[in-house]
């Protein structure tokens, strides 16, 4: 991401481990990926996700995020759907950002 701030709303740093899947791969064990929410705000979210692959800018994703403890799902918490449009990606660091859209 370049040094020019492009966000309209403040993002808050978090380090929130998750596992996630796109809605198309949720039924497949191989469709789940480990990741972390890096920062979040009222309009968007930035994630780092292991082996999620390249995501074209402008893609709409619906993710199902589940909090993680000890590298596995934290079943005390409900999975959370997040839908958004990919606004940038950094393939080298396995990061991307999404602007929220309606679910």
N, CA, C and O atoms as a MOPAC input file, in Angstrom:
PM7 MOZYME 1SCF
protein

 N      0.85400 1    -1.17200 1     0.00000 1
 C      0.00000 1     0.00000 1     0.00000 1
 C      0.89600 1     1.23000 1     0.00000 1
 O      1.89500 1     1.26200 1     0.71900 1
 N      0.55900 1     2.23800 1    -0.79000 1
 C      1.40300 1     3.42200 1    -0.83000 1
 C      1.19600 1     4.26500 1     0.42500 1
 O      0.29200 1     4.01500 1     1.22300 1
 N      2.06400 1     5.27600 1     0.57900 1
 C      2.03300 1     6.05600 1     1.80800 1
 C      0.85300 1     7.03000 1     1.87300 1
 O      0.53600 1     7.53100 1     2.95200 1
 N      0.20200 1     7.30500 1     0.75000 1
 C     -0.94900 1     8.20000 1     0.75400 1
 C     -2.15700 1     7.49200 1     1.37600 1
 O     -2.53600 1     6.40300 1     0.94600 1
 N     -2.74300 1     8.10900 1     2.37100 1
 C     -3.90700 1     7.52900 1     3.04000 1
 C     -5.11400 1     7.60700 1     2.12300 1
 O     -5.47400 1     8.68900 1     1.65900 1
 N     -5.74700 1     6.45800 1     1.85600 1
 C     -6.89400 1     6.40200 1     0.96200 1
 C     -8.19700 1     6.14900 1     1.69700 1
 O     -9.26600 1     6.20800 1     1.09000 1
 N     -8.13300 1     5.87800 1     2.95200 1
 C     -9.34000 1     5.54700 1     3.71100 1
 C    -10.11900 1     6.80200 1     4.06300 1
 O     -9.54700 1     7.86400 1     4.31200 1
 N    -11.42600 1     6.65800 1     4.07800 1
 C    -12.29600 1     7.75800 1     4.47600 1
 C    -12.61100 1     7.70500 1     5.96500 1
 O    -12.96300 1     8.72200 1     6.56300 1
 N    -12.48700 1     6.52400 1     6.56600 1
 C    -12.77800 1     6.33800 1     7.99100 1
 C    -11.56300 1     5.71900 1     8.67400 1
 O    -10.78400 1     4.99600 1     8.05300 1
 N    -11.42200 1     6.00900 1     9.93100 1
 C    -10.29300 1     5.49700 1    10.70100 1
 C    -10.37500 1     3.97900 1    10.83400 1
 O    -11.45500 1     3.41600 1    11.01000 1
 N     -9.22000 1     3.32900 1    10.74700 1
 C     -9.11300 1     1.90600 1    11.01400 1
 C     -8.41200 1     1.73800 1    12.34400 1
 O     -7.57400 1     2.55400 1    12.72500 1
 N     -8.75800 1     0.68000 1    13.04400 1
 C     -8.18000 1     0.39600 1    14.34500 1
 C     -7.37400 1    -0.88300 1    14.26600 1
 O     -7.87900 1    -1.90600 1    13.80500 1
 N     -6.11500 1    -0.84100 1    14.71300 1
 C     -5.28900 1    -2.04900 1    14.65200 1
 C     -5.82800 1    -3.12300 1    15.59800 1
 O     -6.16100 1    -2.85500 1    16.75300 1
 N     -5.90000 1    -4.31700 1    15.08100 1
 C     -6.27000 1    -5.48100 1    15.88400 1
 C     -5.35900 1    -6.62200 1    15.44600 1
 O     -4.76900 1    -6.56400 1    14.36800 1
 N     -5.24500 1    -7.61200 1    16.23900 1
 C     -4.54500 1    -8.84200 1    15.85200 1
 C     -5.47600 1    -9.96300 1    16.27400 1
 O     -5.38600 1   -10.48700 1    17.38500 1
 N     -6.37700 1   -10.32100 1    15.35700 1
 C     -7.45600 1   -11.23800 1    15.67200 1
 C     -7.34000 1   -12.47200 1    14.78300 1
 O     -7.77300 1   -12.44400 1    13.63100 1
 N     -6.75400 1   -13.56600 1    15.30800 1
 C     -6.60000 1   -14.77900 1    14.50000 1
 C     -7.95800 1   -15.37000 1    14.12200 1
 O     -8.88100 1   -15.42200 1    14.93500 1
 N     -8.05400 1   -15.81000 1    12.87100 1
 C     -9.29500 1   -16.39200 1    12.35900 1
 C     -8.97300 1   -17.54300 1    11.41500 1
 O     -7.84000 1   -17.68700 1    10.95500 1
 N     -9.97100 1   -18.34800 1    11.13700 1
 C     -9.96100 1   -19.20500 1     9.95900 1
 C    -11.10000 1   -18.68100 1     9.10400 1
 O    -12.10900 1   -18.20000 1     9.62100 1
 N    -10.93000 1   -18.77700 1     7.79000 1
 C    -11.97200 1   -18.23600 1     6.92400 1
 C    -12.07800 1   -19.02000 1     5.64400 1
 O    -11.16300 1   -19.74200 1     5.24800 1
 N    -13.20200 1   -18.86200 1     5.01600 1
 C    -13.46200 1   -19.49400 1     3.73800 1
 C    -14.32700 1   -18.55600 1     2.91800 1
 O    -15.11500 1   -17.78200 1     3.46200 1
 N    -14.17300 1   -18.63000 1     1.61100 1
 C    -15.13000 1   -17.91600 1     0.76700 1
 C    -16.42000 1   -18.73500 1     0.77900 1
 O    -16.39000 1   -19.93400 1     1.05800 1
 N    -17.53600 1   -18.10500 1     0.48200 1
 C    -18.81200 1   -18.81800 1     0.53400 1
 C    -18.84500 1   -19.98300 1    -0.44800 1
 O    -19.60100 1   -20.93200 1    -0.23900 1
 N    -18.04900 1   -19.94000 1    -1.50900 1
 C    -18.05300 1   -21.01300 1    -2.50500 1
 C    -17.31800 1   -22.25900 1    -2.03000 1
 O    -17.59600 1   -23.36000 1    -2.50600 1
 N    -16.37900 1   -22.09600 1    -1.09200 1
 C    -15.54000 1   -23.21800 1    -0.66200 1
 C    -15.84100 1   -23.68000 1     0.74900 1
 O    -15.10700 1   -24.50700 1     1.29100 1
 N    -16.89000 1   -23.17600 1     1.35200 1
 C    -17.14700 1   -23.45200 1     2.76400 1
 C    -17.36600 1   -24.94200 1     3.04900 1
 O    -17.05900 1   -25.39900 1     4.15000 1
 N    -17.87800 1   -25.69300 1     2.10600 1
 C    -18.13700 1   -27.11400 1     2.32400 1
 C    -16.92000 1   -27.99800 1     2.18300 1
 O    -17.01200 1   -29.20400 1     2.41600 1
 N    -15.78700 1   -27.44300 1     1.81100 1
 C    -14.57300 1   -28.20700 1     1.58100 1
 C    -13.53800 1   -27.90200 1     2.65400 1
 O    -13.26300 1   -26.73800 1     2.94800 1
 N    -12.96600 1   -28.94700 1     3.23700 1
 C    -11.93400 1   -28.74500 1     4.26100 1
 C    -10.76100 1   -27.95200 1     3.69500 1
 O    -10.16100 1   -27.14800 1     4.40800 1
 N    -10.42500 1   -28.16500 1     2.42200 1
 C     -9.32500 1   -27.43600 1     1.78900 1
 C     -9.68600 1   -25.98400 1     1.51400 1
 O     -8.81000 1   -25.18300 1     1.19000 1
 N    -10.96300 1   -25.63300 1     1.63900 1
 C    -11.39900 1   -24.27300 1     1.37700 1
 C    -11.21200 1   -23.32700 1     2.54700 1
 O    -11.47000 1   -22.13000 1     2.42100 1
 N    -10.76300 1   -23.84600 1     3.69400 1
 C    -10.55900 1   -23.02200 1     4.88200 1
 C     -9.10800 1   -22.61200 1     4.98600 1
 O     -8.21200 1   -23.39800 1     4.67700 1
 N     -8.86500 1   -21.36700 1     5.42500 1
 C     -7.50900 1   -20.81100 1     5.50700 1
 C     -7.30700 1   -20.12000 1     6.84900 1
 O     -8.23800 1   -19.54200 1     7.40900 1
 N     -6.08800 1   -20.18700 1     7.35400 1
 C     -5.74100 1   -19.43800 1     8.55700 1
 C     -5.40400 1   -18.00600 1     8.16800 1
 O     -4.82100 1   -17.75900 1     7.11200 1
 N     -5.76900 1   -17.08300 1     9.01300 1
 C     -5.47400 1   -15.68600 1     8.74300 1
 C     -5.55100 1   -14.87400 1    10.00900 1
 O     -5.73600 1   -15.39800 1    11.10800 1
 N     -5.40400 1   -13.58600 1     9.82400 1
 C     -5.51100 1   -12.65700 1    10.94200 1
 C     -6.12800 1   -11.35900 1    10.42500 1
 O     -5.77500 1   -10.87600 1     9.34900 1
 N     -7.04400 1   -10.80600 1    11.20000 1
 C     -7.55000 1    -9.47400 1    10.89900 1
 C     -6.50600 1    -8.50100 1    11.43200 1
 O     -6.19100 1    -8.51200 1    12.62100 1
 N     -5.97500 1    -7.66800 1    10.56000 1
 C     -4.90000 1    -6.73500 1    10.91400 1
 C     -5.47500 1    -5.42700 1    11.42800 1
 O     -5.03200 1    -4.90400 1    12.45000 1
 N     -6.45900 1    -4.90300 1    10.71900 1
 C     -7.14300 1    -3.70000 1    11.18400 1
 C     -8.55900 1    -3.68300 1    10.63800 1
 O     -8.86600 1    -4.33200 1     9.63800 1
 N     -9.41000 1    -2.93200 1    11.31000 1
 C    -10.81600 1    -2.87500 1    10.92400 1
 C    -11.37600 1    -1.51000 1    11.29000 1
 O    -10.91400 1    -0.85700 1    12.22600 1
 N    -12.36800 1    -1.10400 1    10.54000 1
 C    -13.06700 1     0.14400 1    10.79900 1
 C    -14.51000 1    -0.00300 1    10.38700 1
 O    -14.95800 1    -1.09700 1    10.04300 1
 N    -15.23300 1     1.08600 1    10.42000 1
 C    -16.66200 1     0.98100 1    10.11500 1
 C    -16.94200 1     0.71800 1     8.63800 1
 O    -18.03300 1     0.26500 1     8.29200 1
 N    -15.97700 1     0.99200 1     7.76400 1
 C    -16.19800 1     0.79300 1     6.32700 1
 C    -15.39500 1    -0.33500 1     5.69900 1
 O    -15.63700 1    -0.69100 1     4.54600 1
 N    -14.43200 1    -0.91200 1     6.44300 1
 C    -13.61500 1    -1.93100 1     5.81400 1
 C    -12.72500 1    -2.68500 1     6.77500 1
 O    -12.70400 1    -2.43100 1     7.98000 1
 N    -11.98700 1    -3.62800 1     6.19700 1
 C    -11.16000 1    -4.53400 1     6.98300 1
 C     -9.92000 1    -4.92000 1     6.16600 1
 O     -9.98300 1    -5.03600 1     4.94200 1
 N     -8.80200 1    -5.11600 1     6.85700 1
 C     -7.57500 1    -5.61100 1     6.21000 1
 C     -7.21100 1    -6.93600 1     6.84600 1
 O     -7.20500 1    -7.07400 1     8.06900 1
 N     -6.90400 1    -7.92000 1     5.99100 1
 C     -6.59400 1    -9.26700 1     6.45600 1
 C     -5.27800 1    -9.76500 1     5.87900 1
 O     -4.87000 1    -9.36500 1     4.78800 1
 N     -4.62900 1   -10.63100 1     6.61700 1
 C     -3.50000 1   -11.42300 1     6.11800 1
 C     -3.96100 1   -12.86400 1     6.17700 1
 O     -4.36700 1   -13.34600 1     7.23500 1
 N     -3.90100 1   -13.56200 1     5.04200 1
 C     -4.45300 1   -14.91200 1     4.94700 1
 C     -3.44800 1   -15.83700 1     4.27900 1
 O     -2.94000 1   -15.53000 1     3.20100 1
 N     -3.15900 1   -16.97000 1     4.91500 1
 C     -2.23600 1   -17.95800 1     4.36400 1
 C     -2.83800 1   -18.62000 1     3.12700 1
 O     -3.95100 1   -19.14500 1     3.17400 1
 N     -2.10200 1   -18.59200 1     2.03500 1
 C     -2.43400 1   -19.35100 1     0.81800 1
 C     -3.84000 1   -19.13200 1     0.28200 1
 O     -4.45100 1   -20.06500 1    -0.23700 1
 N     -4.36300 1   -17.91900 1     0.39700 1
 C     -5.69300 1   -17.63200 1    -0.13700 1
 C     -5.65000 1   -17.41600 1    -1.64200 1
 O     -6.66000 1   -17.55900 1    -2.33100 1
 N     -4.46900 1   -17.07000 1    -2.14200 1
 C     -4.31400 1   -16.86100 1    -3.57400 1
 C     -4.51000 1   -15.40600 1    -3.96400 1
 O     -4.82000 1   -14.55900 1    -3.12700 1
 N     -4.32500 1   -15.13700 1    -5.22900 1
 C     -4.48100 1   -13.78800 1    -5.75900 1
 C     -5.96700 1   -13.46200 1    -5.89000 1
 O     -6.76200 1   -14.28500 1    -6.34500 1
 N     -6.31600 1   -12.26200 1    -5.48800 1
 C     -7.71400 1   -11.82300 1    -5.53900 1
 C     -7.76900 1   -10.55500 1    -6.37800 1
 O     -7.20300 1    -9.53800 1    -5.97800 1
 N     -8.42700 1   -10.58300 1    -7.51700 1
 C     -8.49200 1    -9.37700 1    -8.34700 1
 C     -9.18800 1    -8.22800 1    -7.62000 1
 O    -10.19900 1    -8.42600 1    -6.94700 1
 N     -8.63500 1    -7.03600 1    -7.76300 1
 C     -9.25600 1    -5.84000 1    -7.20300 1
 C    -10.62700 1    -5.67800 1    -7.84900 1
 O    -10.77500 1    -5.84600 1    -9.05900 1
 N    -11.60900 1    -5.35600 1    -7.04900 1
 C    -12.98200 1    -5.23700 1    -7.52200 1
 C    -13.80500 1    -6.49300 1    -7.28800 1
 O    -15.02900 1    -6.46800 1    -7.42400 1
 N    -13.13400 1    -7.60900 1    -6.93300 1
 C    -13.87100 1    -8.84800 1    -6.65200 1
 C    -14.75600 1    -8.66500 1    -5.43200 1
 O    -14.38100 1    -7.99100 1    -4.47300 1
 N    -15.93000 1    -9.27100 1    -5.47800 1
 C    -16.80000 1    -9.30500 1    -4.30600 1
 C    -16.59000 1   -10.64400 1    -3.63100 1
 O    -16.69600 1   -11.69400 1    -4.26300 1
 N    -16.29100 1   -10.60100 1    -2.33900 1
 C    -16.09400 1   -11.81600 1    -1.56000 1
 C    -17.08400 1   -11.85900 1    -0.41600 1
 O    -17.42100 1   -10.83400 1     0.17600 1
 N    -17.53700 1   -13.04000 1    -0.11800 1
 C    -18.28600 1   -13.26600 1     1.11500 1
 C    -17.48800 1   -14.27800 1     1.90900 1
 O    -17.35900 1   -15.43700 1     1.51500 1
 N    -16.95600 1   -13.82800 1     3.02700 1
 C    -16.12400 1   -14.66200 1     3.86200 1
 C    -16.90600 1   -15.10200 1     5.08800 1
 O    -17.76400 1   -14.37800 1     5.59300 1
 N    -16.59900 1   -16.28100 1     5.54700 1
 C    -17.10300 1   -16.75700 1     6.82200 1
 C    -15.88400 1   -16.82300 1     7.73600 1
 O    -14.96800 1   -17.61200 1     7.49900 1
 N    -15.87300 1   -16.00300 1     8.76900 1
 C    -14.73000 1   -15.91600 1     9.68100 1
 C    -15.08200 1   -16.55900 1    11.01700 1
 O    -16.15800 1   -16.33100 1    11.56900 1
 N    -14.16300 1   -17.36000 1    11.52200 1
 C    -14.32800 1   -18.02900 1    12.80300 1
 C    -13.11100 1   -17.71500 1    13.66200 1
 O    -11.98500 1   -17.96100 1    13.22900 1
 N    -13.30100 1   -17.17600 1    14.87400 1
 C    -12.15500 1   -16.94500 1    15.75900 1
 C    -11.40200 1   -18.24800 1    16.02000 1
 O    -11.97700 1   -19.33600 1    15.97900 1
 N    -10.10300 1   -18.11400 1    16.28900 1
 C     -9.22600 1   -19.26800 1    16.47600 1
 C     -8.59700 1   -19.21300 1    17.86300 1
 O     -8.22300 1   -18.14600 1    18.35100 1
 N     -8.48600 1   -20.37700 1    18.48300 1
 C     -7.66100 1   -20.54000 1    19.67700 1
 C     -6.83900 1   -21.80400 1    19.47900 1
 O     -7.34300 1   -22.80700 1    18.97500 1
 N     -5.58900 1   -21.75300 1    19.87300 1
 C     -4.69300 1   -22.91600 1    19.73400 1
 C     -4.72100 1   -23.49400 1    18.32200 1
 O     -4.72500 1   -24.71300 1    18.15100 1
 N     -4.74000 1   -22.62200 1    17.30400 1
 C     -4.68400 1   -22.99700 1    15.89200 1
 C     -5.90600 1   -23.78600 1    15.41200 1
 O     -5.84900 1   -24.42500 1    14.36200 1
 N     -7.00400 1   -23.74900 1    16.16300 1
 C     -8.23100 1   -24.40800 1    15.74900 1
 C     -9.42200 1   -23.50300 1    16.01900 1
 O     -9.27900 1   -22.48500 1    16.69600 1
 N    -10.60300 1   -23.85800 1    15.49900 1
 C    -11.78200 1   -23.01900 1    15.70400 1
 C    -12.11400 1   -22.85400 1    17.18400 1
 O    -12.00900 1   -23.80100 1    17.96300 1
 N    -12.51000 1   -21.65800 1    17.55800 1
 C    -12.99900 1   -21.39900 1    18.91100 1
 C    -14.51300 1   -21.57900 1    18.85700 1
 O    -15.24300 1   -20.66500 1    18.47400 1
 N    -14.97000 1   -22.74900 1    19.23800 1
 C    -16.38100 1   -23.08900 1    19.09200 1
 C    -17.28700 1   -22.38000 1    20.07900 1
 O    -18.50400 1   -22.55800 1    20.03500 1
 N    -16.71700 1   -21.57800 1    20.96900 1
 C    -17.54800 1   -20.76900 1    21.86800 1
 C    -18.08100 1   -19.53300 1    21.14400 1
 O    -18.98500 1   -18.86100 1    21.64300 1
 N    -17.52400 1   -19.23300 1    19.97000 1
 C    -17.91600 1   -18.05100 1    19.19300 1
 C    -18.59700 1   -18.48600 1    17.90300 1
 O    -18.22800 1   -19.49700 1    17.30600 1
 N    -19.57400 1   -17.72900 1    17.48700 1
 C    -20.27600 1   -18.01900 1    16.24100 1
 C    -19.46700 1   -17.54000 1    15.03700 1
 O    -18.84100 1   -16.48200 1    15.10200 1
 N    -19.46800 1   -18.30300 1    13.93500 1
 C    -18.85200 1   -17.80400 1    12.70100 1
 C    -19.54300 1   -16.51900 1    12.26500 1
 O    -20.75000 1   -16.36400 1    12.45200 1
 N    -18.78400 1   -15.60500 1    11.68700 1
 C    -19.30400 1   -14.30800 1    11.28200 1
 C    -19.14400 1   -14.11900 1     9.77700 1
 O    -18.02500 1   -14.20500 1     9.27000 1
 N    -20.23400 1   -13.86500 1     9.04900 1
 C    -20.10400 1   -13.56900 1     7.62300 1
 C    -19.66200 1   -12.11500 1     7.41900 1
 O    -20.15000 1   -11.20200 1     8.08700 1
 N    -18.75100 1   -11.92600 1     6.50100 1
 C    -18.30300 1   -10.59000 1     6.11000 1
 C    -18.33000 1   -10.54400 1     4.59200 1
 O    -17.71600 1   -11.38300 1     3.93300 1
 N    -19.02600 1    -9.58500 1     4.04300 1
 C    -19.06500 1    -9.42600 1     2.59300 1
 C    -18.44700 1    -8.09200 1     2.23200 1
 O    -18.69000 1    -7.08100 1     2.89100 1
 N    -17.64900 1    -8.09700 1     1.18600 1
 C    -17.02500 1    -6.85600 1     0.76900 1
 C    -16.44900 1    -6.93000 1    -0.62500 1
 O    -16.43200 1    -7.97700 1    -1.27100 1
 N    -15.98600 1    -5.79500 1    -1.05600 1
 C    -15.35800 1    -5.65000 1    -2.36000 1
 C    -13.87100 1    -5.43500 1    -2.12100 1
 O    -13.49100 1    -4.57300 1    -1.32900 1
 N    -13.03100 1    -6.20200 1    -2.79100 1
 C    -11.58400 1    -6.08800 1    -2.63200 1
 C    -11.13400 1    -4.75100 1    -3.21600 1
 O    -11.38000 1    -4.45900 1    -4.38600 1
 N    -10.46700 1    -3.93900 1    -2.37800 1
 C    -10.03300 1    -2.62400 1    -2.82000 1
 C     -8.53300 1    -2.55900 1    -3.06700 1
 O     -8.07100 1    -1.68600 1    -3.80100 1
 N     -7.76900 1    -3.45800 1    -2.47500 1
 C     -6.35100 1    -3.60300 1    -2.79700 1
 C     -5.86100 1    -4.94200 1    -2.29100 1
 O     -6.46800 1    -5.56300 1    -1.41800 1
 N     -4.74000 1    -5.37400 1    -2.86400 1
 C     -4.11400 1    -6.60300 1    -2.40200 1
 C     -2.61100 1    -6.46400 1    -2.49600 1
 O     -2.08500 1    -5.71400 1    -3.31900 1
 N     -1.93300 1    -7.20100 1    -1.63900 1
 C     -0.47700 1    -7.27400 1    -1.61700 1
 C     -0.13100 1    -8.75600 1    -1.59300 1
 O     -0.01400 1    -9.35100 1    -0.52200 1
 N      0.03200 1    -9.35400 1    -2.77300 1
 C      0.26600 1   -10.79200 1    -2.87300 1
 C      1.52900 1   -11.22700 1    -2.15000 1
 O      1.56400 1   -12.30400 1    -1.55400 1
 N      2.56400 1   -10.40300 1    -2.19500 1
 C      3.83300 1   -10.77200 1    -1.56300 1
 C      3.67500 1   -10.98000 1    -0.05800 1
 O      4.33000 1   -11.85000 1     0.51700 1
 N      2.81700 1   -10.19400 1     0.58300 1
 C      2.59800 1   -10.30700 1     2.02700 1
 C      1.30300 1   -11.03100 1     2.37500 1
 O      0.93000 1   -11.10900 1     3.54600 1
 N      0.61500 1   -11.56200 1     1.36400 1
 C     -0.63700 1   -12.29000 1     1.53500 1
 C     -1.68800 1   -11.46000 1     2.26700 1
 O     -2.40900 1   -11.97000 1     3.12500 1
 N     -1.76700 1   -10.16100 1     1.91500 1
 C     -2.72700 1    -9.25500 1     2.54100 1
 C     -3.70100 1    -8.73000 1     1.49300 1
 O     -3.36800 1    -8.59700 1     0.31500 1
 N     -4.90100 1    -8.43800 1     1.95100 1
 C     -5.85200 1    -7.72300 1     1.10600 1
 C     -6.79600 1    -6.94200 1     1.98800 1
 O     -6.93100 1    -7.21900 1     3.18000 1
 N     -7.45000 1    -5.95700 1     1.38700 1
 C     -8.40900 1    -5.13600 1     2.10900 1
 C     -9.72900 1    -5.16200 1     1.37000 1
 O     -9.77800 1    -5.22900 1     0.14200 1
 N    -10.80200 1    -5.10700 1     2.15200 1
 C    -12.14500 1    -5.10000 1     1.59200 1
 C    -12.92800 1    -3.93500 1     2.16000 1
 O    -12.82000 1    -3.61900 1     3.34500 1
 N    -13.71200 1    -3.30300 1     1.31500 1
 C    -14.72000 1    -2.34200 1     1.75800 1
 C    -15.99600 1    -3.14300 1     1.94900 1
 O    -16.39100 1    -3.90600 1     1.06800 1
 N    -16.63700 1    -2.97400 1     3.08700 1
 C    -17.85500 1    -3.73800 1     3.37400 1
 C    -18.96300 1    -3.43000 1     2.35100 1
 O    -19.10700 1    -2.29700 1     1.89000 1
 N    -19.73100 1    -4.45800 1     2.01500 1
 C    -20.94700 1    -4.31900 1     1.22200 1
 C    -22.05800 1    -5.03800 1     1.98100 1
 O    -21.78900 1    -5.71300 1     2.97400 1
 N    -23.27600 1    -4.90300 1     1.53300 1
 C    -24.42200 1    -5.53900 1     2.20100 1
 C    -24.37000 1    -7.04800 1     2.07800 1
 O    -23.96600 1    -7.58100 1     1.04400 1
 N    -24.77700 1    -7.73100 1     3.12300 1
 C    -24.87400 1    -9.19500 1     3.09900 1
 C    -26.28600 1    -9.56300 1     2.70700 1
 O    -26.61300 1   -10.74700 1     2.61800 1

